[in-house]
Amino acid sequence: MKICKDIKFDCCHMLSGYEGKCANLHGHTYHGTVTINAPVDDTTRMVLDYNIIKEIVDEFDHAIVFSFHLRRNNAEEALHDWAMKNAMRYVNMPSWAPKSTAEDMSMAIAQWIKDKCDEMAQVTIKLSETDGSWAEVTI
């Protein structure tokens, strides 16, 4: 069985180690689709509760997305310290998807959703940060 959910969230990030305007703190309205291909659970009669997908994606909404701590430059590290000190919403990217790029954010969201699914599940995320451009990953 295949289920799909459209997703949308607003967040900001900066790309440490990138030479260009995206090295500065900036934001996007991300949108995309989550697709899960997995067996229907005999008890719940669901592949996965759509609310679980929403909860994972909502972690990014109106948050600052930070690179994995070993990948941050001084400016991103100072912003992280400020966010923590002021109880701002933020997401720290994991070591296996270390940057706050659309590519790594797609991989992280896909893995965090897959962790909630049947072990046979295949999860695909298509995530756009600007019109006409997107990252897509299947795990």
C-alpha positions as CSV (number, residue, x, y, z in Angstrom):
1,M,0.0,0.0,0.0
2,K,1.2,3.5,-0.8
3,I,0.2,6.6,1.2
4,C,1.2,10.2,0.4
5,K,1.1,13.4,2.4
6,D,1.8,16.9,1.1
7,I,4.0,18.9,3.5
8,K,4.8,22.6,4.0
9,F,6.8,24.4,6.5
10,D,8.8,27.7,7.0
11,C,12.3,27.7,8.4
12,C,15.6,29.4,8.1
13,H,19.2,28.2,7.7
14,M,22.6,29.3,6.6
15,L,25.1,27.2,4.7
16,S,28.4,27.1,6.5
17,G,31.3,26.6,4.2
18,Y,29.3,27.8,1.1
19,E,30.6,30.8,-0.8
20,G,27.6,32.7,-2.0
21,K,24.5,34.5,-0.7
22,C,23.2,31.3,0.9
23,A,26.0,31.5,3.5
24,N,23.9,34.3,5.1
25,L,21.0,33.5,7.3
26,H,17.8,33.3,5.2
27,G,14.5,31.4,5.0
28,H,12.3,29.4,2.7
29,T,8.8,28.1,2.6
30,Y,9.5,24.4,1.9
31,H,6.9,22.3,0.4
32,G,6.8,18.7,-0.9
33,T,5.4,15.3,-0.6
34,V,6.0,12.3,1.7
35,T,5.3,8.9,0.1
36,I,5.4,5.7,2.1
37,N,5.1,2.3,0.5
38,A,4.6,-0.3,3.2
39,P,2.2,-3.0,4.4
40,V,-1.0,-2.0,6.1
41,D,-0.8,-2.7,9.9
42,D,-3.3,-5.5,10.8
43,T,-4.3,-3.7,14.0
44,T,-4.4,-0.1,13.0
45,R,-5.3,-0.7,9.4
46,M,-2.9,2.1,8.5
47,V,0.5,2.3,6.8
48,L,1.4,5.1,9.2
49,D,-0.8,7.6,11.0
50,Y,-0.6,10.9,9.0
51,N,-0.3,12.8,12.3
52,I,3.1,11.1,12.9
53,I,4.4,12.5,9.6
54,K,3.0,15.9,10.6
55,E,4.7,15.8,14.0
56,I,8.1,15.1,12.4
57,V,7.8,17.7,9.7
58,D,6.4,20.3,12.2
59,E,9.8,20.1,14.1
60,F,11.2,22.2,11.2
61,D,8.3,24.7,11.1
62,H,9.4,28.2,12.1
63,A,12.7,26.8,13.3
64,I,16.3,27.6,12.6
65,V,17.9,24.5,11.0
66,F,21.6,24.1,12.0
67,S,24.3,22.0,10.5
68,F,25.7,19.1,12.5
69,H,27.9,20.7,15.1
70,L,31.3,19.7,13.5
71,R,30.2,21.3,10.2
72,R,29.3,24.8,11.6
73,N,31.4,27.9,10.9
74,N,31.8,30.5,13.7
75,A,28.8,32.5,12.6
76,E,26.5,29.5,12.6
77,E,27.9,28.3,16.0
78,A,27.3,31.8,17.5
79,L,23.7,31.7,16.1
80,H,23.2,28.3,17.6
81,D,24.4,29.5,21.0
82,W,22.0,32.5,20.8
83,A,19.1,30.2,19.8
84,M,19.7,28.0,22.8
85,K,20.1,30.9,25.2
86,N,16.9,32.5,24.0
87,A,14.8,29.3,23.8
88,M,14.3,29.6,20.1
89,R,12.9,26.7,18.0
90,Y,15.8,24.9,16.2
91,V,16.7,21.6,14.6
92,N,20.2,20.2,14.7
93,M,21.0,18.1,11.7
94,P,22.4,14.6,12.4
95,S,26.0,13.5,11.6
96,W,24.7,11.3,8.7
97,A,22.9,14.3,7.0
98,P,25.1,17.1,8.4
99,K,24.2,20.2,6.4
100,S,20.9,22.2,6.3
101,T,20.6,21.8,2.6
102,A,17.4,20.6,1.0
103,E,19.2,17.4,0.2
104,D,20.2,16.7,3.8
105,M,16.9,17.9,5.2
106,S,15.1,15.4,2.8
107,M,17.3,12.6,4.0
108,A,16.8,13.4,7.7
109,I,13.0,13.7,7.4
110,A,12.8,10.5,5.4
111,Q,14.9,8.6,7.9
112,W,12.9,9.9,10.9
113,I,9.7,8.9,9.3
114,K,11.1,5.5,8.3
115,D,12.0,4.9,11.9
116,K,8.3,5.1,12.7
117,C,7.3,2.6,10.0
118,D,7.3,-1.1,9.4
119,E,10.8,-2.3,8.7
120,M,9.8,-3.1,5.1
121,A,8.7,0.4,4.4
122,Q,10.1,2.5,1.6
123,V,9.9,6.3,2.3
124,T,10.3,8.9,-0.4
125,I,10.6,12.6,0.3
126,K,10.3,15.3,-2.4
127,L,11.2,18.6,-0.9
128,S,11.3,22.0,-2.6
129,E,12.9,25.1,-1.1
130,T,12.2,27.3,-4.2
131,D,9.8,27.0,-7.1
132,G,11.0,24.7,-9.7
133,S,13.8,23.1,-7.7
134,W,13.7,20.1,-5.3
135,A,15.6,17.3,-3.7
136,E,14.2,13.8,-3.7
137,V,15.4,10.8,-1.7
138,T,14.0,7.3,-1.3
139,I,15.2,5.1,1.6
